[in-house]
Amino acid sequence: MLNKKVIAVIQREYVTRVRTKGFIIGTILFPLIITLIFSGVYLFGKFFQPSTRKYAIIDETGVIFAEFAANLSDTLKTGEPKFIFEELKPNGESRDELIKELQKDINNKKYHGYVLIPADIVENRTAYYAARNVGDFEEQRSFSRAISRQVANLRLAKKGYPAEEIRDEINQGWVNMVSAQVTEKGEVSKNSASNYLMTYLLSYFLMIFIMTYGQSVTRSVIEEKSQRITETIISTIKPGELMLGKLIGISFTGVTQLAVFGGFIFIVAHYGASLLTQAGLPQGEFMSIMENLHLSIPMLLFFLFFFLMGYAIFAILFAGVGAMVNTEEEGQQFLLPNIMLNIVGFFIMISVAKNPDTPAAFWASLFPFFTPVVMFCRIAVSDPVMPSGAYLSVAILAASIFFLFKLVSRIYRVGILMYGKKPSLKEAFKWLRYK
């Protein structure tokens, strides 16, 4: 079916789209935004260095302050202390009076804030934090940990247990779990959090791209139909060939954009962690996940393959909708079920990513409208092992695309020449019987 006329339609659909400002800007925008985000984190971290914060500490127990301050003796990159703690004692005045004075000092910027450690903290396990702003949750969490450590020591001491010895034993007993995937060729090192994150992101992009370029087909058909361009075109080419050329041409636009995005994601996955470390970002859980991100060339090829297959099955439906309606507003009621099928597949993927070998995951990946996202997810999680049903799902999806194209092309050939008539499913079923 790929004759000269179809190739001409493919070329027209592709060239007219990749030359638009929207496509060029959109293609550049994604890598640019990601780069700006990480660059912004680094630059703002450099330009907006935190300064030393001074806190007043009211320790009604009389035994927690010293260890609390010692556990929070961190320094800034400039070498200055991160916190300065000053212990305040009532000196005959009540707690409320002391806090009122502190509130004035905080408003006058003598202190950034205060921490109240009540006398009954061992029993009630509640401390109080107040400051000019309370947006730094990491700081509050570090204060909570430091106080909790001392409270735990006091509780253990009351029971006659050697607190520090017990804590040392707990620390010595901390186990770092190193994960690996068992394959027929042996074990492959794989971090579960990094693997899940990569699978989730790629599946999300797959859903978005299928939906975005599928709807582009609808808009293209409606635009040509409303401007009466279709009447001229089909005088030289069959409606089925026009539909095929349009589908392929728009898919090439998506492939072009995916090639740029995929190359960028590949670079981030392989070199992002080292670049961020060199830029001065501290080691932590996020950096650990970044370091363990693995995106192979085969995985990118699977992504491209399932994009094309997913795009094909949804774009055929979108083309049918475009042929039935006269405006995009009319098409919304028919587009919604198609969009929901795509979204439901993504929601199924979220559960399948954790349990890719269950019977439910197997059968969900065989349903043609869920196959692109769900089966890709199963392959990404199981990589380098091919999950059960992978080849069967591709065969079912390919057959579904073939028969769906044959079916929808009947609606397309009639619908593109129908003007002014309000579309309905009943009318579309009539068109299916036309020969």
Contacts in CASP RR format, 6 or more apart in sequence:
PFRMAT RR
TARGET T0000
AUTHOR 0000-0000-0000
METHOD contacts of the structure
MODEL  1
MLNKKVIAVIQREYVTRVRTKGFIIGTILFPLIITLIFSGVYLFGKFFQP
STRKYAIIDETGVIFAEFAANLSDTLKTGEPKFIFEELKPNGESRDELIK
ELQKDINNKKYHGYVLIPADIVENRTAYYAARNVGDFEEQRSFSRAISRQ
VANLRLAKKGYPAEEIRDEINQGWVNMVSAQVTEKGEVSKNSASNYLMTY
LLSYFLMIFIMTYGQSVTRSVIEEKSQRITETIISTIKPGELMLGKLIGI
SFTGVTQLAVFGGFIFIVAHYGASLLTQAGLPQGEFMSIMENLHLSIPML
LFFLFFFLMGYAIFAILFAGVGAMVNTEEEGQQFLLPNIMLNIVGFFIMI
SVAKNPDTPAAFWASLFPFFTPVVMFCRIAVSDPVMPSGAYLSVAILAAS
IFFLFKLVSRIYRVGILMYGKKPSLKEAFKWLRYK
1 241 0 8 1.000
1 244 0 8 1.000
2 244 0 8 1.000
3 241 0 8 1.000
5 236 0 8 1.000
5 237 0 8 1.000
5 241 0 8 1.000
6 237 0 8 1.000
6 241 0 8 1.000
6 244 0 8 1.000
6 245 0 8 1.000
6 248 0 8 1.000
9 233 0 8 1.000
9 237 0 8 1.000
9 241 0 8 1.000
9 242 0 8 1.000
9 244 0 8 1.000
9 245 0 8 1.000
9 246 0 8 1.000
9 249 0 8 1.000
10 245 0 8 1.000
10 248 0 8 1.000
10 249 0 8 1.000
10 252 0 8 1.000
11 249 0 8 1.000
13 220 0 8 1.000
13 245 0 8 1.000
13 246 0 8 1.000
13 248 0 8 1.000
13 249 0 8 1.000
13 250 0 8 1.000
13 252 0 8 1.000
13 253 0 8 1.000
14 249 0 8 1.000
14 250 0 8 1.000
14 252 0 8 1.000
14 253 0 8 1.000
17 23 0 8 1.000
17 216 0 8 1.000
17 250 0 8 1.000
17 253 0 8 1.000
18 24 0 8 1.000
18 253 0 8 1.000
18 256 0 8 1.000
23 253 0 8 1.000
23 257 0 8 1.000
26 257 0 8 1.000
27 256 0 8 1.000
27 257 0 8 1.000
27 260 0 8 1.000
27 261 0 8 1.000
28 260 0 8 1.000
30 260 0 8 1.000
30 261 0 8 1.000
30 264 0 8 1.000
31 260 0 8 1.000
31 261 0 8 1.000
31 264 0 8 1.000
34 264 0 8 1.000
34 268 0 8 1.000
38 276 0 8 1.000
38 279 0 8 1.000
41 281 0 8 1.000
42 276 0 8 1.000
42 279 0 8 1.000
42 280 0 8 1.000
42 281 0 8 1.000
49 76 0 8 1.000
49 77 0 8 1.000
49 78 0 8 1.000
50 76 0 8 1.000
50 82 0 8 1.000
51 76 0 8 1.000
51 80 0 8 1.000
52 76 0 8 1.000
52 80 0 8 1.000
52 81 0 8 1.000
52 82 0 8 1.000
52 83 0 8 1.000
52 84 0 8 1.000
53 82 0 8 1.000
53 83 0 8 1.000
53 84 0 8 1.000
53 112 0 8 1.000
53 113 0 8 1.000
53 139 0 8 1.000
54 83 0 8 1.000
54 84 0 8 1.000
54 85 0 8 1.000
54 86 0 8 1.000
54 110 0 8 1.000
54 111 0 8 1.000
54 112 0 8 1.000
54 113 0 8 1.000
55 83 0 8 1.000
55 84 0 8 1.000
55 85 0 8 1.000
55 86 0 8 1.000
55 111 0 8 1.000
55 112 0 8 1.000
55 113 0 8 1.000
55 114 0 8 1.000
55 115 0 8 1.000
55 131 0 8 1.000
56 85 0 8 1.000
56 86 0 8 1.000
56 87 0 8 1.000
56 88 0 8 1.000
56 102 0 8 1.000
56 105 0 8 1.000
56 111 0 8 1.000
56 113 0 8 1.000
56 114 0 8 1.000
56 115 0 8 1.000
57 65 0 8 1.000
57 68 0 8 1.000
57 69 0 8 1.000
57 85 0 8 1.000
57 86 0 8 1.000
57 87 0 8 1.000
57 88 0 8 1.000
57 114 0 8 1.000
57 115 0 8 1.000
57 117 0 8 1.000
58 87 0 8 1.000
58 88 0 8 1.000
58 89 0 8 1.000
58 95 0 8 1.000
58 98 0 8 1.000
58 99 0 8 1.000
58 114 0 8 1.000
58 115 0 8 1.000
58 116 0 8 1.000
58 117 0 8 1.000
59 65 0 8 1.000
59 68 0 8 1.000
59 87 0 8 1.000
59 117 0 8 1.000
60 95 0 8 1.000
60 116 0 8 1.000
60 117 0 8 1.000
60 118 0 8 1.000
60 119 0 8 1.000
60 121 0 8 1.000
61 117 0 8 1.000
61 118 0 8 1.000
61 119 0 8 1.000
61 121 0 8 1.000
61 122 0 8 1.000
61 154 0 8 1.000
63 150 0 8 1.000
63 154 0 8 1.000
64 117 0 8 1.000
64 121 0 8 1.000
64 147 0 8 1.000
64 150 0 8 1.000
64 151 0 8 1.000
64 154 0 8 1.000
65 85 0 8 1.000
65 87 0 8 1.000
65 117 0 8 1.000
67 146 0 8 1.000
67 149 0 8 1.000
67 150 0 8 1.000
67 153 0 8 1.000
68 85 0 8 1.000
68 117 0 8 1.000
68 146 0 8 1.000
68 147 0 8 1.000
68 150 0 8 1.000
69 83 0 8 1.000
69 85 0 8 1.000
71 146 0 8 1.000
71 149 0 8 1.000
72 82 0 8 1.000
72 83 0 8 1.000
72 85 0 8 1.000
72 142 0 8 1.000
72 143 0 8 1.000
72 146 0 8 1.000
73 81 0 8 1.000
73 83 0 8 1.000
74 81 0 8 1.000
74 82 0 8 1.000
74 83 0 8 1.000
75 81 0 8 1.000
75 82 0 8 1.000
76 82 0 8 1.000
86 111 0 8 1.000
88 98 0 8 1.000
88 102 0 8 1.000
88 114 0 8 1.000
90 97 0 8 1.000
90 98 0 8 1.000
93 101 0 8 1.000
95 116 0 8 1.000
99 114 0 8 1.000
99 116 0 8 1.000
102 111 0 8 1.000
102 113 0 8 1.000
102 114 0 8 1.000
103 130 0 8 1.000
105 111 0 8 1.000
106 112 0 8 1.000
106 113 0 8 1.000
106 114 0 8 1.000
106 130 0 8 1.000
106 131 0 8 1.000
106 132 0 8 1.000
107 132 0 8 1.000
109 132 0 8 1.000
112 131 0 8 1.000
112 132 0 8 1.000
113 129 0 8 1.000
113 130 0 8 1.000
113 131 0 8 1.000
113 132 0 8 1.000
114 129 0 8 1.000
114 130 0 8 1.000
114 131 0 8 1.000
115 127 0 8 1.000
115 128 0 8 1.000
115 129 0 8 1.000
115 143 0 8 1.000
115 147 0 8 1.000
116 127 0 8 1.000
116 128 0 8 1.000
116 129 0 8 1.000
116 130 0 8 1.000
117 127 0 8 1.000
117 147 0 8 1.000
118 124 0 8 1.000
118 126 0 8 1.000
118 127 0 8 1.000
118 128 0 8 1.000
121 127 0 8 1.000
121 147 0 8 1.000
121 151 0 8 1.000
122 151 0 8 1.000
122 154 0 8 1.000
122 155 0 8 1.000
122 158 0 8 1.000
125 151 0 8 1.000
127 143 0 8 1.000
127 144 0 8 1.000
127 147 0 8 1.000
129 140 0 8 1.000
129 143 0 8 1.000
134 140 0 8 1.000
149 167 0 8 1.000
152 163 0 8 1.000
152 167 0 8 1.000
153 163 0 8 1.000
153 164 0 8 1.000
153 167 0 8 1.000
154 163 0 8 1.000
156 162 0 8 1.000
156 163 0 8 1.000
156 166 0 8 1.000
157 163 0 8 1.000
178 189 0 8 1.000
179 189 0 8 1.000
179 190 0 8 1.000
179 191 0 8 1.000
179 192 0 8 1.000
180 187 0 8 1.000
180 188 0 8 1.000
180 189 0 8 1.000
180 190 0 8 1.000
181 187 0 8 1.000
181 188 0 8 1.000
181 189 0 8 1.000
181 190 0 8 1.000
181 385 0 8 1.000
183 384 0 8 1.000
183 385 0 8 1.000
184 385 0 8 1.000
185 384 0 8 1.000
188 384 0 8 1.000
190 292 0 8 1.000
190 294 0 8 1.000
191 288 0 8 1.000
191 289 0 8 1.000
191 292 0 8 1.000
193 289 0 8 1.000
193 292 0 8 1.000
194 289 0 8 1.000
194 290 0 8 1.000
194 291 0 8 1.000
194 292 0 8 1.000
194 293 0 8 1.000
194 294 0 8 1.000
195 292 0 8 1.000
195 294 0 8 1.000
195 380 0 8 1.000
195 381 0 8 1.000
196 353 0 8 1.000
196 354 0 8 1.000
196 381 0 8 1.000
197 289 0 8 1.000
197 293 0 8 1.000
198 269 0 8 1.000
198 293 0 8 1.000
198 294 0 8 1.000
198 295 0 8 1.000
198 380 0 8 1.000
199 353 0 8 1.000
199 377 0 8 1.000
199 380 0 8 1.000
199 381 0 8 1.000
200 349 0 8 1.000
200 350 0 8 1.000
200 353 0 8 1.000
201 265 0 8 1.000
202 265 0 8 1.000
202 299 0 8 1.000
202 303 0 8 1.000
202 376 0 8 1.000
202 380 0 8 1.000
203 346 0 8 1.000
203 349 0 8 1.000
203 353 0 8 1.000
203 373 0 8 1.000
203 376 0 8 1.000
203 377 0 8 1.000
203 380 0 8 1.000
204 346 0 8 1.000
205 261 0 8 1.000
205 303 0 8 1.000
206 303 0 8 1.000
206 306 0 8 1.000
206 307 0 8 1.000
206 372 0 8 1.000
206 373 0 8 1.000
206 376 0 8 1.000
207 342 0 8 1.000
207 343 0 8 1.000
207 345 0 8 1.000
207 346 0 8 1.000
207 373 0 8 1.000
209 254 0 8 1.000
209 257 0 8 1.000
209 258 0 8 1.000
209 307 0 8 1.000
209 311 0 8 1.000
210 307 0 8 1.000
210 310 0 8 1.000
210 311 0 8 1.000
210 314 0 8 1.000
210 342 0 8 1.000
210 372 0 8 1.000
210 373 0 8 1.000
211 314 0 8 1.000
211 339 0 8 1.000
211 342 0 8 1.000
213 250 0 8 1.000
213 251 0 8 1.000
213 253 0 8 1.000
213 254 0 8 1.000
213 311 0 8 1.000
213 315 0 8 1.000
214 250 0 8 1.000
214 311 0 8 1.000
214 314 0 8 1.000
214 315 0 8 1.000
214 318 0 8 1.000
215 318 0 8 1.000
215 335 0 8 1.000
216 250 0 8 1.000
216 253 0 8 1.000
217 246 0 8 1.000
217 247 0 8 1.000
217 250 0 8 1.000
217 315 0 8 1.000
217 318 0 8 1.000
217 319 0 8 1.000
217 322 0 8 1.000
218 318 0 8 1.000
218 319 0 8 1.000
218 320 0 8 1.000
218 321 0 8 1.000
218 322 0 8 1.000
218 328 0 8 1.000
218 331 0 8 1.000
218 335 0 8 1.000
219 328 0 8 1.000
220 246 0 8 1.000
220 250 0 8 1.000
221 246 0 8 1.000
221 319 0 8 1.000
221 320 0 8 1.000
221 322 0 8 1.000
221 323 0 8 1.000
221 412 0 8 1.000
221 416 0 8 1.000
222 322 0 8 1.000
222 325 0 8 1.000
222 326 0 8 1.000
222 327 0 8 1.000
222 328 0 8 1.000
222 331 0 8 1.000
223 229 0 8 1.000
224 230 0 8 1.000
224 233 0 8 1.000
224 416 0 8 1.000
225 322 0 8 1.000
225 323 0 8 1.000
225 326 0 8 1.000
225 415 0 8 1.000
225 416 0 8 1.000
225 419 0 8 1.000
226 326 0 8 1.000
226 327 0 8 1.000
230 242 0 8 1.000
230 416 0 8 1.000
230 417 0 8 1.000
231 417 0 8 1.000
233 242 0 8 1.000
234 242 0 8 1.000
234 416 0 8 1.000
234 417 0 8 1.000
238 413 0 8 1.000
239 409 0 8 1.000
239 412 0 8 1.000
239 413 0 8 1.000
239 416 0 8 1.000
240 409 0 8 1.000
240 412 0 8 1.000
240 413 0 8 1.000
242 416 0 8 1.000
243 319 0 8 1.000
243 405 0 8 1.000
243 408 0 8 1.000
243 409 0 8 1.000
243 412 0 8 1.000
244 405 0 8 1.000
246 319 0 8 1.000
247 312 0 8 1.000
247 315 0 8 1.000
247 316 0 8 1.000
247 319 0 8 1.000
250 315 0 8 1.000
251 308 0 8 1.000
251 311 0 8 1.000
251 312 0 8 1.000
251 315 0 8 1.000
254 307 0 8 1.000
254 311 0 8 1.000
255 304 0 8 1.000
255 307 0 8 1.000
255 308 0 8 1.000
258 303 0 8 1.000
258 304 0 8 1.000
258 307 0 8 1.000
262 300 0 8 1.000
262 303 0 8 1.000
263 300 0 8 1.000
265 295 0 8 1.000
266 295 0 8 1.000
266 297 0 8 1.000
266 300 0 8 1.000
268 293 0 8 1.000
269 293 0 8 1.000
269 294 0 8 1.000
269 295 0 8 1.000
270 293 0 8 1.000
270 295 0 8 1.000
272 290 0 8 1.000
273 287 0 8 1.000
273 290 0 8 1.000
273 291 0 8 1.000
273 293 0 8 1.000
276 287 0 8 1.000
276 290 0 8 1.000
277 283 0 8 1.000
277 287 0 8 1.000
281 287 0 8 1.000
296 383 0 8 1.000
298 383 0 8 1.000
298 384 0 8 1.000
299 379 0 8 1.000
299 380 0 8 1.000
299 383 0 8 1.000
302 376 0 8 1.000
302 379 0 8 1.000
302 380 0 8 1.000
303 376 0 8 1.000
306 371 0 8 1.000
306 372 0 8 1.000
306 373 0 8 1.000
306 375 0 8 1.000
306 376 0 8 1.000
307 372 0 8 1.000
309 371 0 8 1.000
309 372 0 8 1.000
309 394 0 8 1.000
309 397 0 8 1.000
309 398 0 8 1.000
309 401 0 8 1.000
310 371 0 8 1.000
310 372 0 8 1.000
310 397 0 8 1.000
312 401 0 8 1.000
313 368 0 8 1.000
313 369 0 8 1.000
313 372 0 8 1.000
313 397 0 8 1.000
313 400 0 8 1.000
313 401 0 8 1.000
313 404 0 8 1.000
314 338 0 8 1.000
314 341 0 8 1.000
314 342 0 8 1.000
314 369 0 8 1.000
316 401 0 8 1.000
316 404 0 8 1.000
316 405 0 8 1.000
316 408 0 8 1.000
317 338 0 8 1.000
317 404 0 8 1.000
317 408 0 8 1.000
318 335 0 8 1.000
318 338 0 8 1.000
319 408 0 8 1.000
319 412 0 8 1.000
320 408 0 8 1.000
320 411 0 8 1.000
320 412 0 8 1.000
320 415 0 8 1.000
321 331 0 8 1.000
321 334 0 8 1.000
321 335 0 8 1.000
321 338 0 8 1.000
322 331 0 8 1.000
323 411 0 8 1.000
323 412 0 8 1.000
323 414 0 8 1.000
323 415 0 8 1.000
323 416 0 8 1.000
324 331 0 8 1.000
324 334 0 8 1.000
324 411 0 8 1.000
324 415 0 8 1.000
324 418 0 8 1.000
324 423 0 8 1.000
324 427 0 8 1.000
324 428 0 8 1.000
325 331 0 8 1.000
325 334 0 8 1.000
325 423 0 8 1.000
326 419 0 8 1.000
326 420 0 8 1.000
326 421 0 8 1.000
326 423 0 8 1.000
330 422 0 8 1.000
330 423 0 8 1.000
331 423 0 8 1.000
334 423 0 8 1.000
341 369 0 8 1.000
341 370 0 8 1.000
342 369 0 8 1.000
342 373 0 8 1.000
344 370 0 8 1.000
345 364 0 8 1.000
345 369 0 8 1.000
345 370 0 8 1.000
345 373 0 8 1.000
345 374 0 8 1.000
346 373 0 8 1.000
348 364 0 8 1.000
348 370 0 8 1.000
348 373 0 8 1.000
348 374 0 8 1.000
349 373 0 8 1.000
349 374 0 8 1.000
349 377 0 8 1.000
351 361 0 8 1.000
352 358 0 8 1.000
352 361 0 8 1.000
352 364 0 8 1.000
352 365 0 8 1.000
352 374 0 8 1.000
352 377 0 8 1.000
352 378 0 8 1.000
352 381 0 8 1.000
353 377 0 8 1.000
353 381 0 8 1.000
355 361 0 8 1.000
356 377 0 8 1.000
356 378 0 8 1.000
356 381 0 8 1.000
356 382 0 8 1.000
356 387 0 8 1.000
357 382 0 8 1.000
357 387 0 8 1.000
357 388 0 8 1.000
361 374 0 8 1.000
361 378 0 8 1.000
362 388 0 8 1.000
362 389 0 8 1.000
364 370 0 8 1.000
364 374 0 8 1.000
365 371 0 8 1.000
365 374 0 8 1.000
365 375 0 8 1.000
365 378 0 8 1.000
365 387 0 8 1.000
365 389 0 8 1.000
365 390 0 8 1.000
365 393 0 8 1.000
366 389 0 8 1.000
366 392 0 8 1.000
366 393 0 8 1.000
366 396 0 8 1.000
367 374 0 8 1.000
368 396 0 8 1.000
368 397 0 8 1.000
368 400 0 8 1.000
368 401 0 8 1.000
371 393 0 8 1.000
371 394 0 8 1.000
371 396 0 8 1.000
371 397 0 8 1.000
372 397 0 8 1.000
375 387 0 8 1.000
375 390 0 8 1.000
375 393 0 8 1.000
375 394 0 8 1.000
378 387 0 8 1.000
378 390 0 8 1.000
379 386 0 8 1.000
379 387 0 8 1.000
379 390 0 8 1.000
407 432 0 8 1.000
410 431 0 8 1.000
410 432 0 8 1.000
410 434 0 8 1.000
411 428 0 8 1.000
411 431 0 8 1.000
411 432 0 8 1.000
414 431 0 8 1.000
414 434 0 8 1.000
415 431 0 8 1.000
421 427 0 8 1.000
END
